[in-house]
Amino acid sequence: MELFDDLKWIKNFIIFAGISYIVWGAALLMKFVLNFESFIIFYYPLRVLTTVLIYWLGYELLITIRKVKERKIIRKKHSVERKRVSNLNNKYTNLLAYIEDNRRFLDPALSIDSLAQECDMSSSQLSKIIRVC
């Protein structure tokens, strides 16, 4: 399990952008060398390269936003689940204390239905508390 975000794309983007700037600089230098004549055709690949860089950056941004939203949802679900389990643990502890204090474990006729009725809960709720804890 990774404890950090995968930021390798940023390194690749910086390298790719650096190469793009170097190529743009070389193109401008060539333009000066050719006295600003008949150089338009060399700009098309550079424009495509710049467009690819912009779209790539937007794509990575959208992926990052989606990851952040998914993480928020997971954290929220985990928090709710943790509270639910904690609540069930408290109920389980109270149930055990009730059984021990009232020595209900000595009653051979004790059933989940009768215990649930004594504790003011449904038998399915009591069964769930016992199962989870």
Disulfide bonds with the S-S distance in Angstrom:
none
